[in-house]
Amino acid sequence: GKSQRLSQKVRKNENSKLTVHRKLRDTNVSAMLRSVDKCPGLYCGRTVLENSSLSECGACLRGYRVNAQYVCSPCEKDLTSHDWLYLGFMTILPLIIHWFCIDLNAHLRKFTKGELILHASACVEVFLSAFLTILFTDPIWQLRINSCGVQKLSDWYTLFHNPTPNYETTLYCTQEAVYPLQTMIFVFYLFCITFMMIIRPGLNVKFLPYRGKLAVYYALYIFPILALLHAVAGGLIYYSFPYLSILISVVSNALHFSIKLDQTMRSLLETSITQMRNATIILGHWVLLAYGIISIPYDISYFSLLLVPTPALFYIFTAKYTDPDNFK
């Protein structure tokens, strides 16, 4: 009994000492932060070292961002709804390209079992890649993401905001200020290519032996282009993807109808309803258009979703007025 009481007293003393040390350390750090000199540039900050001192001004480590005290602080924010919608758009885009390439190379007027299986395979590849990308992003093995947040367009292009104090030496503070929205897209594309090369070849041999491989070849060219586009225009896409979704939906809808040989209103309506392939493609256009409307960062009534069929109906009802034969 005495030994237990002594051990409890020792533990209490140790805990009280640790508490005092922590308070002193926090007090020293807060006092030190108040006396920190301003760092030049928008993204240069000081890193807290192991001895509680601060480093010279420079780039923050990955997963850190400079705060109002010019100190690199860890990114622990949750993603906003706009961030999740942006990631959703970047996930949908490769899937649309996969489906388009498969359909283009199939050269069929209606869906076959083999083509449907390849479409399903592309869907599995993309969504499995997205799921693993989230799991491998901090915090690892959790379905949530720690983020630095996006404050302005320049956050995506810190490379162009390295300051030159006194016009002498450039201070390089290039970093991922929008962590992890920039790098996780590249990881996602890498997963997409990996799963495509693992899953698709065997299915192509069995269900679309002659033309299926062309869809894989196209994707091997397209993914590097998408990666380059993301590296160069990621910030612009982040702010404009709702309008890009609407634009892609409307343009692809018009292209889909324009390739029909019979441009009469009755034929366009009948084929859109009775043919499963046409109905599925039109429904996909509507889903993409609805996604773009929902993603617009303004207070827009959900009743505007009732306008989703408008582009398709507008084309069907006005096609006869744009027939080139009428202008001869």
Backbone bond lengths (Angstrom), bond angles and torsions (degrees), N, CA, C in turn:
res aa  C-N    CA-C-N  psi(-1)  N-CA   C-N-CA  omega(-1)  CA-C   N-CA-C  phi
1 G - - - 1.445 - - 1.517 112.31 -
2 K 1.373 115.89 -43.27 1.466 118.88 179.97 1.515 111.01 -65.08
3 S 1.365 116.34 -40.73 1.469 119.63 -179.20 1.521 110.76 -63.76
4 Q 1.349 117.68 -38.36 1.464 120.46 178.52 1.521 111.02 -64.90
5 R 1.392 116.05 -42.20 1.465 118.85 179.55 1.523 111.01 -64.65
6 L 1.345 116.37 -38.19 1.465 119.86 178.56 1.529 111.30 -65.13
7 S 1.354 115.49 -43.41 1.470 118.94 179.77 1.522 110.96 -64.00
8 Q 1.354 117.16 -37.42 1.466 120.08 177.96 1.521 111.17 -64.98
9 K 1.374 116.63 -39.80 1.467 119.67 178.18 1.525 111.15 -64.38
10 V 1.354 115.14 -40.49 1.468 119.31 179.30 1.522 110.61 -62.65
11 R 1.343 115.97 -42.66 1.467 119.80 179.24 1.521 111.32 -63.09
12 K 1.359 116.17 -41.98 1.463 119.64 179.16 1.521 110.88 -62.41
13 N 1.347 115.84 -41.87 1.466 119.13 179.20 1.529 111.07 -63.76
14 E 1.360 115.39 -42.07 1.466 118.82 179.61 1.527 111.15 -64.68
15 N 1.350 116.10 -41.69 1.465 119.68 179.20 1.521 111.60 -64.25
16 S 1.342 115.96 -40.48 1.466 118.85 179.11 1.521 111.01 -65.94
17 K 1.345 116.82 -38.21 1.465 119.87 177.28 1.528 110.81 -64.35
18 L 1.354 116.16 -42.84 1.461 119.48 178.54 1.523 111.29 -62.02
19 T 1.352 115.51 -40.54 1.465 119.35 178.97 1.518 111.17 -62.71
20 V 1.344 115.82 -42.83 1.472 120.25 178.71 1.520 110.50 -62.64
21 H 1.345 116.14 -44.69 1.467 120.10 179.85 1.529 110.87 -61.59
22 R 1.339 116.30 -42.46 1.462 119.51 179.57 1.522 111.14 -63.50
23 K 1.339 116.40 -43.16 1.460 119.38 178.94 1.521 111.28 -62.39
24 L 1.354 115.06 -42.92 1.467 118.41 178.22 1.525 111.03 -62.93
25 R 1.357 115.36 -42.45 1.463 118.92 -179.60 1.522 110.93 -64.21
26 D 1.357 116.43 -44.56 1.460 119.60 178.92 1.521 111.09 -63.43
27 T 1.344 115.80 -38.03 1.465 119.27 178.03 1.515 111.02 -64.47
28 N 1.348 115.31 -43.22 1.469 119.27 178.81 1.522 111.43 -63.71
29 V 1.353 115.62 -42.55 1.461 119.24 -179.61 1.520 110.92 -64.49
30 S 1.356 116.75 -44.33 1.462 119.10 -179.63 1.519 111.44 -64.92
31 A 1.351 116.18 -38.94 1.465 118.86 176.37 1.519 110.87 -65.47
32 M 1.324 115.88 -37.99 1.457 120.33 179.27 1.527 110.63 -66.43
33 L 1.344 116.43 -38.96 1.458 119.93 179.98 1.520 111.61 -65.08
34 R 1.353 116.24 -33.77 1.459 118.71 179.90 1.520 111.97 -67.96
35 S 1.342 115.84 -25.61 1.462 119.59 -176.97 1.528 112.65 -100.70
36 V 1.354 117.58 10.93 1.457 120.33 -178.14 1.522 110.20 -72.24
37 D 1.319 115.77 135.29 1.460 120.39 175.61 1.519 109.65 -75.59
38 K 1.307 115.57 150.41 1.455 121.14 -179.73 1.521 110.40 -67.71
39 C 1.342 115.87 137.20 1.460 120.52 175.37 1.528 109.04 -89.03
40 P 1.316 117.43 145.71 1.468 119.51 178.07 1.525 111.16 -72.69
41 G 1.315 116.21 156.67 1.455 120.08 176.50 1.518 113.23 80.98
42 L 1.325 114.65 175.93 1.464 121.22 -178.06 1.521 113.42 -87.01
43 Y 1.338 117.62 -25.46 1.461 120.34 -169.34 1.521 113.63 -125.56
44 C 1.313 118.55 9.34 1.463 121.16 176.81 1.524 109.34 -86.39
45 G 1.318 116.85 136.01 1.454 121.44 -179.94 1.512 111.44 -148.45
46 R 1.318 115.53 175.70 1.465 121.87 -179.88 1.522 108.94 -108.71
47 T 1.307 116.08 138.49 1.461 122.30 179.72 1.519 109.76 -95.14
48 V 1.342 116.89 135.39 1.466 121.34 176.40 1.520 108.68 -76.45
49 L 1.321 116.86 119.14 1.459 122.09 -177.92 1.522 110.90 -83.52
50 E 1.334 116.50 174.69 1.467 121.21 -176.59 1.524 112.06 -64.75
51 N 1.322 117.32 -29.93 1.468 119.89 179.95 1.527 111.97 -89.28
52 S 1.337 116.65 18.39 1.462 124.55 178.44 1.523 113.48 68.50
53 S 1.311 117.47 10.42 1.460 120.27 173.96 1.525 109.21 -90.63
54 L 1.310 115.93 170.13 1.456 120.99 -177.75 1.518 111.02 -109.88
55 S 1.305 115.36 143.60 1.456 120.76 179.02 1.528 109.98 -80.15
56 E 1.315 115.04 178.32 1.456 119.92 173.02 1.533 109.38 -72.78
57 C 1.297 116.46 164.52 1.462 120.97 179.34 1.530 110.26 -63.36
58 G 1.313 115.97 135.91 1.460 121.12 179.85 1.512 110.16 -174.37
59 A 1.317 116.19 -168.35 1.465 121.41 -179.98 1.523 110.62 -73.91
60 C 1.315 116.51 140.98 1.462 120.95 175.55 1.526 109.38 -76.31
61 L 1.330 115.92 154.04 1.455 120.99 176.95 1.529 110.06 -67.95
62 R 1.319 115.67 163.03 1.469 119.80 177.97 1.524 109.01 -63.74
63 G 1.315 115.87 132.81 1.451 120.79 -176.29 1.508 113.44 90.81
64 Y 1.334 117.23 3.97 1.463 123.06 177.47 1.523 108.69 -124.87
65 R 1.335 114.55 155.11 1.465 119.53 176.43 1.523 109.20 -146.99
66 V 1.317 115.69 146.28 1.458 120.52 -177.30 1.531 109.45 -67.69
67 N 1.345 115.82 137.99 1.461 120.91 179.27 1.530 110.38 -104.12
68 A 1.323 116.11 -168.69 1.466 120.61 -176.36 1.519 112.49 -67.26
69 Q 1.345 117.62 -21.00 1.472 121.73 178.37 1.524 112.32 -92.45
70 Y 1.348 117.25 9.59 1.467 123.01 178.94 1.523 111.79 64.14
71 V 1.337 115.17 32.00 1.463 122.22 176.98 1.525 107.82 -118.00
72 C 1.319 116.80 139.36 1.463 121.37 179.41 1.526 109.37 -74.20
73 S 1.308 117.01 115.46 1.464 121.97 -179.17 1.524 109.60 -112.96
74 P 1.341 118.15 148.39 1.472 120.61 -177.66 1.524 111.84 -65.50
75 C 1.319 115.58 146.29 1.466 121.75 179.21 1.525 108.73 -86.00
76 E 1.311 116.99 112.68 1.459 121.27 -177.16 1.526 112.01 -131.06
77 K 1.325 116.82 18.61 1.460 120.24 178.47 1.529 110.24 -78.72
78 D 1.320 115.53 154.29 1.462 120.58 171.85 1.525 109.24 -85.34
79 L 1.317 116.02 152.69 1.457 119.96 177.28 1.528 110.26 -65.82
80 T 1.319 115.93 142.06 1.459 120.59 175.16 1.529 109.48 -79.26
81 S 1.315 115.95 168.81 1.469 119.46 178.20 1.527 110.79 -62.50
82 H 1.344 117.13 -34.96 1.466 119.98 178.09 1.527 110.46 -65.92
83 D 1.342 116.61 -37.01 1.467 120.25 177.40 1.525 110.77 -62.07
84 W 1.330 116.82 -45.51 1.463 120.16 -179.92 1.528 111.29 -65.27
85 L 1.321 116.60 -39.09 1.466 119.59 177.82 1.524 110.99 -65.73
86 Y 1.333 116.36 -36.43 1.469 119.94 176.47 1.526 110.51 -63.66
87 L 1.336 116.60 -45.80 1.466 119.94 177.88 1.528 110.50 -62.81
88 G 1.322 116.59 -36.05 1.459 119.50 176.32 1.517 112.11 -63.05
89 F 1.327 116.75 -41.33 1.467 120.46 177.94 1.519 110.82 -63.89
90 M 1.335 116.90 -42.34 1.461 120.31 179.75 1.523 111.56 -68.28
91 T 1.335 117.17 -20.39 1.464 121.41 174.48 1.528 111.18 -81.92
92 I 1.324 115.83 -40.45 1.467 120.46 -178.29 1.521 111.46 -68.25
93 L 1.336 117.01 -35.32 1.467 120.64 -174.60 1.532 112.99 -58.03
94 P 1.352 120.36 -50.95 1.475 119.05 176.77 1.525 113.00 -62.49
95 L 1.335 116.57 -33.42 1.470 119.77 179.30 1.531 110.55 -64.82
96 I 1.333 116.69 -42.89 1.470 120.15 177.72 1.523 110.41 -61.32
97 I 1.331 116.27 -42.30 1.469 120.29 -179.67 1.527 110.56 -64.99
98 H 1.337 117.11 -42.39 1.472 120.70 176.55 1.526 110.51 -57.28
99 W 1.327 116.21 -51.36 1.463 120.41 -177.88 1.526 111.54 -61.78
100 F 1.326 116.22 -40.63 1.466 119.63 179.49 1.530 110.89 -63.28
101 C 1.342 116.70 -43.39 1.470 120.27 -179.22 1.525 111.57 -66.39
102 I 1.333 116.74 -39.84 1.468 120.18 178.20 1.522 110.18 -64.09
103 D 1.328 116.54 -46.04 1.463 120.71 -178.76 1.526 111.21 -67.09
104 L 1.332 116.45 -37.02 1.465 120.39 -179.26 1.520 111.54 -65.12
105 N 1.317 116.55 -39.94 1.460 120.26 -176.55 1.525 113.45 -85.25
106 A 1.332 116.88 -14.99 1.466 119.28 178.48 1.527 111.48 -72.47
107 H 1.332 117.48 -32.48 1.473 122.84 179.56 1.527 111.47 54.24
108 L 1.332 115.77 44.25 1.460 120.41 -179.74 1.521 109.79 -121.64
109 R 1.325 116.34 148.00 1.459 120.86 -179.46 1.530 112.18 -89.00
110 K 1.313 117.21 -10.23 1.457 120.43 175.70 1.522 109.02 -144.54
111 F 1.327 114.77 158.65 1.455 120.00 -178.00 1.527 110.32 -68.80
112 T 1.328 115.00 137.88 1.460 121.14 171.69 1.524 108.48 -110.93
113 K 1.316 115.11 168.19 1.459 119.50 179.31 1.524 110.94 -59.39
114 G 1.332 117.03 -43.79 1.456 120.55 -179.21 1.512 112.78 -63.33
115 E 1.336 116.62 -41.87 1.466 119.79 -179.69 1.524 110.99 -66.82
116 L 1.326 116.90 -39.95 1.464 120.08 178.07 1.523 111.29 -62.96
117 I 1.329 116.94 -38.68 1.465 120.48 178.36 1.527 110.50 -64.90
118 L 1.333 117.44 -39.46 1.464 120.30 177.93 1.526 111.09 -67.32
119 H 1.327 117.28 -37.89 1.465 120.60 175.61 1.531 110.24 -62.60
120 A 1.335 116.21 -43.79 1.465 120.10 178.47 1.522 110.96 -64.45
121 S 1.329 116.81 -37.78 1.464 120.83 178.03 1.521 111.05 -61.85
122 A 1.333 116.87 -44.40 1.466 120.45 178.37 1.521 110.98 -61.31
123 C 1.326 116.35 -39.40 1.465 120.82 178.68 1.525 111.02 -63.75
124 V 1.330 116.71 -44.60 1.467 121.11 178.61 1.525 110.72 -63.17
125 E 1.320 117.15 -43.18 1.467 121.36 -179.77 1.526 111.23 -59.01
126 V 1.320 116.17 -46.72 1.465 120.59 -175.25 1.523 111.28 -69.85
127 F 1.323 117.34 -47.34 1.461 119.40 -176.41 1.528 111.88 -72.85
128 L 1.318 118.14 -31.79 1.462 120.25 173.53 1.526 110.09 -65.82
129 S 1.320 117.21 -39.40 1.463 121.23 177.14 1.523 110.91 -63.50
130 A 1.337 116.61 -42.34 1.464 120.39 179.23 1.527 110.85 -64.69
131 F 1.331 116.74 -41.63 1.468 121.12 179.93 1.529 111.05 -62.65
132 L 1.329 117.01 -45.93 1.466 120.39 -179.81 1.524 111.36 -68.30
133 T 1.319 117.32 -33.27 1.466 119.87 177.79 1.521 110.69 -62.32
134 I 1.326 116.64 -41.77 1.471 120.16 177.71 1.522 110.43 -65.19
135 L 1.335 117.27 -41.69 1.468 120.39 -178.88 1.522 111.99 -65.75
136 F 1.331 117.92 -31.78 1.459 121.33 -177.61 1.530 112.65 -91.18
137 T 1.319 117.17 3.37 1.462 121.45 176.64 1.519 108.78 -98.56
138 D 1.333 116.95 142.92 1.466 122.13 -178.01 1.535 111.24 -57.82
139 P 1.349 118.73 131.09 1.462 128.36 -3.83 1.534 111.65 -76.37
140 I 1.327 115.75 132.19 1.454 122.02 -174.07 1.527 110.59 -65.67
141 W 1.346 115.00 142.83 1.463 124.78 178.77 1.526 112.49 64.75
142 Q 1.321 116.59 27.32 1.459 120.75 173.45 1.521 109.26 -130.05
143 L 1.326 115.72 146.40 1.464 120.31 -179.47 1.525 110.39 -87.07
144 R 1.293 116.12 50.28 1.458 123.21 173.18 1.517 107.72 -149.32
145 I 1.312 116.73 163.59 1.461 121.18 -174.25 1.522 109.45 -134.13
146 N 1.331 116.72 128.86 1.460 121.69 171.32 1.521 108.90 -81.32
147 S 1.313 116.49 133.71 1.460 120.42 -173.14 1.518 111.03 -134.20
148 C 1.332 115.10 152.70 1.465 120.82 172.44 1.525 111.11 -83.27
149 G 1.312 116.84 -19.27 1.454 120.77 -176.06 1.520 111.80 83.48
150 V 1.313 115.32 155.86 1.469 121.92 177.50 1.517 107.92 -112.35
151 Q 1.320 116.24 122.39 1.457 121.18 -178.68 1.520 112.81 -103.53
152 K 1.326 117.08 -35.76 1.463 120.74 -179.02 1.522 109.02 -158.29
153 L 1.324 115.60 170.59 1.461 121.38 -175.31 1.520 112.05 -61.43
154 S 1.325 118.01 -35.89 1.468 120.79 -177.23 1.521 112.54 -64.57
155 D 1.346 118.06 -17.86 1.470 120.23 177.96 1.523 111.51 -60.01
156 W 1.329 116.79 -26.90 1.467 120.87 -179.50 1.525 112.13 -82.44
157 Y 1.318 116.79 -12.89 1.469 120.19 -172.88 1.526 110.46 -131.98
158 T 1.336 116.08 55.59 1.469 120.07 -179.54 1.525 112.07 -65.80
159 L 1.337 116.58 -18.84 1.462 120.50 178.32 1.526 111.52 -58.42
160 F 1.324 116.29 -31.01 1.466 120.64 -176.49 1.525 112.65 -92.26
161 H 1.325 116.97 9.94 1.466 120.01 -177.47 1.525 111.57 -127.42
162 N 1.324 116.88 33.29 1.460 121.04 173.83 1.527 108.74 -79.54
163 P 1.346 117.95 119.94 1.467 119.97 -175.15 1.529 112.37 -76.60
164 T 1.322 115.55 159.49 1.465 122.94 175.09 1.523 107.90 -126.12
165 P 1.347 117.62 86.60 1.471 120.00 -177.72 1.526 111.47 -59.15
166 N 1.333 115.22 131.11 1.475 122.32 178.54 1.532 112.24 57.24
167 Y 1.334 116.49 19.52 1.465 121.97 178.61 1.532 111.80 58.20
168 E 1.346 115.39 36.12 1.467 119.07 -177.93 1.530 110.62 -111.80
169 T 1.321 116.47 -79.70 1.462 121.46 -176.61 1.522 109.85 -112.72
170 T 1.323 116.49 134.69 1.466 120.98 178.99 1.522 110.24 -74.66
171 L 1.324 116.02 130.23 1.463 122.06 176.98 1.529 107.64 -97.26
172 Y 1.334 116.09 112.05 1.466 120.85 -173.78 1.528 110.28 -84.62
173 C 1.317 115.40 112.52 1.464 121.64 -179.37 1.532 111.24 -123.09
174 T 1.330 115.82 29.21 1.465 120.45 178.79 1.526 109.98 -65.28
175 Q 1.312 117.16 131.26 1.459 122.17 -176.55 1.525 108.94 -160.39
176 E 1.314 115.72 173.90 1.467 120.43 176.64 1.525 108.18 -93.26
177 A 1.324 115.61 84.37 1.462 120.26 -177.54 1.523 112.28 -68.98
178 V 1.327 117.27 -20.06 1.470 121.30 -180.00 1.527 110.85 -100.75
179 Y 1.320 117.01 22.45 1.465 122.53 -177.63 1.521 110.27 -43.21
180 P 1.361 118.00 134.14 1.468 127.93 -2.09 1.531 112.72 -105.07
181 L 1.326 117.70 22.30 1.465 121.10 -170.68 1.520 113.39 -63.73
182 Q 1.333 116.99 -23.26 1.459 118.96 -177.84 1.528 111.57 -85.34
183 T 1.327 116.74 -51.10 1.463 119.48 -174.21 1.528 112.71 -75.85
184 M 1.325 117.88 -30.65 1.462 118.18 -175.23 1.531 111.38 -68.89
185 I 1.333 118.57 -23.14 1.463 120.52 175.74 1.521 110.06 -67.79
186 F 1.338 117.08 -39.95 1.467 120.02 177.34 1.529 110.64 -64.53
187 V 1.336 116.67 -40.24 1.468 120.56 176.66 1.526 110.04 -62.53
188 F 1.320 116.45 -41.09 1.466 121.47 178.35 1.526 111.01 -60.96
189 Y 1.328 117.83 -45.17 1.463 120.76 178.81 1.526 111.05 -62.90
190 L 1.325 116.87 -38.05 1.464 120.36 178.52 1.522 110.90 -63.54
191 F 1.323 117.23 -43.22 1.466 121.01 176.16 1.531 110.73 -62.02
192 C 1.337 116.78 -41.67 1.471 120.56 -179.37 1.524 111.18 -59.57
193 I 1.332 116.07 -46.41 1.466 119.91 179.91 1.523 110.55 -64.27
194 T 1.332 116.57 -41.94 1.465 120.77 -178.32 1.526 111.27 -61.76
195 F 1.332 116.96 -50.64 1.466 120.09 -178.75 1.523 111.72 -67.28
196 M 1.332 117.08 -34.35 1.463 119.34 177.47 1.522 110.62 -62.86
197 M 1.333 117.18 -42.78 1.461 120.68 -179.28 1.528 112.17 -71.45
198 I 1.327 117.08 -22.87 1.466 120.26 179.28 1.529 111.28 -85.11
199 I 1.335 116.90 -44.13 1.462 121.33 -170.76 1.526 112.86 -90.86
200 R 1.337 117.00 -45.19 1.461 120.30 -166.60 1.527 115.80 -69.74
201 P 1.344 120.53 -40.38 1.476 118.50 -175.12 1.526 114.12 -55.93
202 G 1.330 117.07 -43.53 1.459 119.62 179.73 1.514 112.54 -63.74
203 L 1.341 116.97 -38.90 1.463 120.50 178.34 1.524 111.16 -69.16
204 N 1.334 116.46 -36.74 1.470 119.24 178.31 1.527 111.53 -62.18
205 V 1.331 116.02 -42.50 1.467 120.48 -178.92 1.527 110.63 -61.34
206 K 1.318 116.88 -36.16 1.461 120.16 -175.17 1.526 113.07 -85.75
207 F 1.354 117.55 -39.85 1.464 119.58 -169.95 1.531 114.36 -108.82
208 L 1.321 118.24 -25.02 1.465 119.95 179.22 1.527 107.95 -145.88
209 P 1.338 116.93 68.61 1.470 121.43 -166.29 1.522 115.18 -64.48
210 Y 1.308 118.58 -30.93 1.464 119.41 -172.69 1.531 112.63 -95.21
211 R 1.313 117.11 -39.41 1.458 119.80 -174.10 1.525 113.70 -108.65
212 G 1.324 117.86 -13.57 1.456 119.98 -177.14 1.516 113.59 -62.73
213 K 1.338 116.38 -34.28 1.463 119.46 -177.81 1.524 112.16 -66.48
214 L 1.343 117.58 -24.74 1.458 120.02 179.91 1.526 111.35 -64.82
215 A 1.335 116.91 -34.61 1.465 120.23 177.81 1.523 110.88 -63.65
216 V 1.340 116.56 -35.66 1.470 120.71 176.74 1.519 110.35 -68.68
217 Y 1.322 116.84 -42.22 1.465 120.27 178.82 1.527 110.91 -61.69
218 Y 1.331 116.10 -43.03 1.463 119.48 178.68 1.529 110.83 -60.20
219 A 1.335 115.85 -43.09 1.468 119.87 -178.73 1.524 111.61 -64.15
220 L 1.333 117.09 -36.06 1.465 120.23 179.24 1.527 111.44 -65.53
221 Y 1.312 117.09 -24.59 1.468 120.65 173.65 1.530 111.32 -85.73
222 I 1.323 115.97 -36.94 1.462 120.18 -172.45 1.525 112.11 -73.52
223 F 1.342 118.15 -38.42 1.466 119.46 -177.37 1.531 112.88 -62.13
224 P 1.338 120.40 -42.73 1.474 118.45 173.74 1.527 112.82 -61.01
225 I 1.337 116.64 -35.07 1.467 119.56 177.33 1.528 110.31 -66.27
226 L 1.339 116.79 -42.04 1.461 120.48 177.26 1.527 111.22 -62.80
227 A 1.337 116.67 -40.52 1.465 120.33 178.75 1.526 110.87 -63.52
228 L 1.331 116.79 -43.06 1.467 120.47 177.97 1.525 110.64 -64.67
229 L 1.322 116.29 -41.07 1.462 120.39 178.68 1.522 110.98 -62.94
230 H 1.326 116.92 -40.05 1.465 120.64 178.53 1.525 110.98 -66.74
231 A 1.330 117.17 -40.72 1.465 120.44 -179.99 1.523 111.62 -64.50
232 V 1.325 116.33 -37.10 1.468 120.56 -175.35 1.530 111.69 -87.42
233 A 1.322 116.80 -41.92 1.468 120.42 -171.31 1.522 112.86 -121.38
234 G 1.342 117.97 23.72 1.461 120.49 -178.50 1.516 113.05 -57.88
235 G 1.332 117.04 -42.88 1.459 120.59 -179.96 1.514 112.51 -65.65
236 L 1.332 116.32 -40.83 1.465 120.24 178.46 1.523 110.87 -65.16
237 I 1.340 116.15 -40.01 1.469 119.97 178.38 1.525 110.31 -65.73
238 Y 1.340 117.20 -37.48 1.465 121.45 -178.92 1.528 111.15 -57.77
239 Y 1.315 116.26 -40.39 1.464 119.77 -177.68 1.530 113.24 -88.19
240 S 1.324 117.53 -20.08 1.468 119.43 -173.30 1.522 113.97 -112.45
241 F 1.346 118.85 0.33 1.466 119.23 -173.53 1.529 113.73 -61.12
242 P 1.362 121.27 -30.80 1.471 117.47 175.89 1.524 112.41 -60.56
243 Y 1.324 115.93 -40.31 1.464 120.22 -178.72 1.532 110.72 -76.27
244 L 1.338 116.86 -31.26 1.464 119.77 174.36 1.527 110.58 -65.07
245 S 1.330 116.68 -39.24 1.472 120.22 177.76 1.522 110.67 -60.81
246 I 1.321 115.84 -45.11 1.466 120.07 179.61 1.527 110.39 -64.34
247 L 1.334 116.42 -43.83 1.467 120.51 -178.75 1.529 111.44 -63.77
248 I 1.341 116.62 -46.00 1.467 120.47 179.65 1.524 110.42 -61.00
249 S 1.335 116.53 -41.90 1.463 120.46 -179.13 1.524 111.40 -63.78
250 V 1.330 117.07 -46.87 1.469 120.61 -176.65 1.529 110.92 -66.97
251 V 1.343 117.12 -44.72 1.466 120.60 -178.28 1.525 110.96 -66.32
252 S 1.333 117.23 -45.79 1.468 119.69 -179.62 1.524 111.18 -66.18
253 N 1.332 116.74 -32.47 1.463 120.37 175.91 1.533 110.75 -62.39
254 A 1.334 116.34 -44.78 1.468 120.32 179.21 1.527 111.24 -66.09
255 L 1.327 116.90 -40.19 1.465 120.03 179.04 1.524 111.29 -64.50
256 H 1.327 116.11 -39.30 1.467 120.06 -179.91 1.529 110.94 -61.05
257 F 1.322 116.81 -45.18 1.463 119.68 -179.34 1.525 112.08 -72.86
258 S 1.325 117.34 -31.63 1.467 120.13 -173.66 1.526 113.18 -69.15
259 I 1.339 117.77 -21.37 1.469 119.54 -178.60 1.525 112.09 -83.67
260 K 1.333 116.89 -3.34 1.467 120.10 178.33 1.531 109.46 -72.20
261 L 1.318 116.05 135.20 1.463 119.90 -179.84 1.525 111.56 -70.36
262 D 1.321 116.19 -41.34 1.463 120.82 179.91 1.527 108.49 -94.04
263 Q 1.326 117.33 108.82 1.455 122.04 -175.48 1.529 112.88 -97.95
264 T 1.331 117.24 16.68 1.462 119.03 177.01 1.523 110.03 -73.77
265 M 1.323 115.77 152.87 1.458 120.62 -177.13 1.528 111.20 -61.48
266 R 1.315 116.72 -41.32 1.466 120.07 -178.63 1.520 111.30 -63.35
267 S 1.333 117.08 -44.69 1.465 120.72 -178.72 1.525 111.19 -65.06
268 L 1.333 116.92 -42.72 1.464 120.05 -179.85 1.523 111.27 -63.38
269 L 1.330 116.61 -40.47 1.465 119.88 178.36 1.521 111.52 -66.26
270 E 1.319 116.95 -45.87 1.465 120.50 -177.22 1.524 111.62 -63.56
271 T 1.334 116.94 -47.38 1.471 119.30 -178.47 1.524 111.64 -67.02
272 S 1.331 117.01 -28.76 1.466 120.01 179.39 1.518 111.92 -71.43
273 I 1.323 116.43 -25.48 1.465 120.55 -176.85 1.522 111.97 -99.97
274 T 1.321 116.91 -41.24 1.469 120.46 -171.66 1.528 113.60 -87.51
275 Q 1.314 118.63 -27.27 1.464 121.17 -178.67 1.531 109.78 -93.60
276 M 1.315 116.14 121.12 1.457 121.11 -175.14 1.528 112.04 -61.05
277 R 1.329 116.60 -38.32 1.464 119.80 -178.35 1.530 110.70 -63.45
278 N 1.320 116.85 -47.20 1.459 120.75 179.30 1.524 111.64 -64.01
279 A 1.337 116.10 -43.30 1.464 119.84 -179.47 1.526 111.03 -62.70
280 T 1.335 116.93 -39.70 1.466 120.69 179.76 1.524 111.34 -65.88
281 I 1.331 116.78 -43.32 1.465 120.47 -179.93 1.528 110.71 -64.23
282 I 1.330 116.64 -43.85 1.467 120.22 179.20 1.524 110.60 -63.82
283 L 1.339 116.93 -41.21 1.463 120.60 177.82 1.530 110.72 -61.83
284 G 1.341 116.86 -38.64 1.459 120.27 176.31 1.518 112.11 -62.32
285 H 1.342 116.82 -39.74 1.466 120.64 175.94 1.526 110.64 -61.75
286 W 1.306 116.40 -40.75 1.464 120.27 -179.34 1.527 111.44 -66.07
287 V 1.329 116.18 -41.41 1.470 119.67 179.20 1.529 110.40 -62.50
288 L 1.331 117.06 -43.33 1.464 120.53 179.39 1.526 110.95 -64.91
289 L 1.324 117.18 -39.66 1.462 120.74 178.10 1.527 110.73 -65.35
290 A 1.330 116.86 -42.44 1.469 120.45 177.71 1.524 110.90 -63.41
291 Y 1.328 116.72 -38.63 1.471 120.84 178.33 1.527 110.14 -61.76
292 G 1.337 116.48 -42.88 1.457 119.75 178.80 1.516 112.26 -63.68
293 I 1.326 117.06 -40.69 1.471 120.41 179.88 1.523 110.72 -65.25
294 I 1.337 116.77 -43.53 1.467 120.70 179.83 1.524 111.19 -64.11
295 S 1.341 116.73 -32.32 1.464 121.05 -174.71 1.522 113.62 -80.83
296 I 1.324 118.15 -11.30 1.473 119.77 -179.86 1.526 109.00 -61.58
297 P 1.341 118.26 124.68 1.472 121.10 -172.82 1.523 113.67 -79.48
298 Y 1.293 117.65 44.84 1.460 122.10 176.28 1.518 107.97 -135.65
299 D 1.310 116.02 163.94 1.461 120.21 179.95 1.527 109.33 -75.42
300 I 1.314 114.98 95.72 1.462 120.97 179.12 1.525 108.20 -115.10
301 S 1.312 116.00 131.53 1.457 120.66 -178.55 1.528 110.29 -63.85
302 Y 1.319 114.70 141.70 1.461 119.14 177.78 1.531 111.88 -68.72
303 F 1.324 116.77 -11.70 1.466 119.21 174.55 1.527 110.95 -66.11
304 S 1.348 116.56 -18.90 1.469 119.52 177.69 1.528 111.33 -66.30
305 L 1.345 117.17 -18.06 1.464 119.92 176.68 1.529 111.48 -65.98
306 L 1.328 116.31 -19.05 1.463 119.43 176.68 1.526 111.49 -67.21
307 L 1.330 116.82 -15.70 1.463 121.18 179.06 1.525 112.57 -85.23
308 V 1.334 117.51 -1.54 1.466 120.79 -176.23 1.533 112.76 -56.42
309 P 1.336 120.35 -42.08 1.479 119.07 179.66 1.531 114.08 -73.44
310 T 1.339 118.26 -5.33 1.466 120.84 -172.75 1.526 113.90 -57.45
311 P 1.350 121.12 -47.67 1.475 119.17 -179.04 1.527 113.22 -58.33
312 A 1.333 116.96 -41.82 1.469 119.60 179.87 1.526 110.89 -66.12
313 L 1.332 116.53 -45.86 1.463 119.55 -179.77 1.530 111.21 -65.91
314 F 1.324 116.53 -37.06 1.465 120.24 179.02 1.526 110.51 -61.85
315 Y 1.325 117.09 -42.84 1.466 119.68 179.14 1.527 110.60 -64.91
316 I 1.327 115.99 -45.70 1.469 119.46 -176.67 1.533 111.15 -61.30
317 F 1.342 116.69 -43.28 1.465 120.05 -175.01 1.530 113.24 -79.75
318 T 1.318 117.95 -17.97 1.474 119.94 -177.54 1.521 113.05 -112.23
319 A 1.337 117.98 1.47 1.471 120.15 -176.84 1.525 111.60 -60.96
320 K 1.327 117.25 -36.91 1.470 119.50 -176.71 1.525 112.35 -66.56
321 Y 1.331 116.41 -24.29 1.463 119.21 -179.72 1.526 112.43 -81.15
322 T 1.324 116.98 -14.90 1.471 120.36 -178.92 1.524 112.21 -109.19
323 D 1.317 117.52 10.26 1.468 120.91 177.87 1.529 109.11 -64.98
324 P 1.346 118.53 125.21 1.475 120.54 -178.43 1.519 113.52 -57.39
325 D 1.340 117.61 -26.52 1.465 119.68 -179.88 1.531 112.09 -63.93
326 N 1.334 116.26 -23.18 1.464 119.26 -179.34 1.522 112.53 -73.60
327 F 1.344 116.46 -15.31 1.464 119.45 -175.44 1.526 112.36 -105.46
328 K 1.306 117.32 10.15 1.463 119.96 178.43 1.535 110.51 -81.68
